[in-house]
Amino acid sequence: MGTIASFVGYNTHINNLQVSTLEVPVNTTHLQGFWAFETQLAAPYDSYNQVFTGQVPADATTVVNPFPNAPIPAGSCVVAGSLDLPLSITGEEQEDVELTLSFSINGSFEWVDHNGNGEWDIDVSNGSESEPVVDMGLRGLKANQVFHQFRSEFIGKASPVHLFWGAFDLAVTRFSGSPEMGEFFLKYEDVQQADNPEKMLHDFLQTTYQATVNTSDWDSTNLLRSA
């Protein structure tokens, strides 16, 4: 049992880090993907409780960046969301403006499971003998990659994968040449909790496309790449 902590940031200086009840000095700068784990062993082993820290490898996924060509530093990210009330910052504020953000960390902790028991095994006497962490961060949906795959399977006229009309909504369009309108809904929460979120999204795109083709009697036989 224990508590895991990580953060979203880029070259963030951390002084002291309190994970749950224990606090450890860090006093250095870390990239996103720096993590800490506080053990919460019950008596009579509670005296062994401590905080383990580490950094995921440079090529690990901490937060998926949906904008591959954007001037965003590696190891950082863009987080999009909405506010219940309008937020106005003029630059003339006399006090700090604080925002409380809530993120999902579903499935965001991954490690090398050497013995295949499905549990992260740590050595309280020698941290270097613990199973290594390979991914620590926010689990983002790789929507950009899925949209590019969906677009690449279509050889007709299609839009690039883009931000829709200045918003942070990713979009891609397959053109039929006729004004067909319709709506299909896939809940973000369902995708987030799926065993394979990328496959669920791709299947949704493909099945809704096929449904539109069928209902509009659109001959798309020669517009899809062969498998």
Secondary structure, DSSP 8 states (H G I E B T S, - for coil): -EEEEE---SSEEEEEEESSS-EEEEEEEE-TTEEEEEE---TTSGGG--EEEEE--TTS-SS--S-TTS---TT--------SS-----S--SS----------TT-EEE--TT-SSS----TT-GGGS--EEEES-----HHHHHHHHHHTB-S-B--SEEGGGSS-EE--B--SS---------HHHHHTSSSHHHHHHHHHHHHHHHHHHHHT---GGGB---
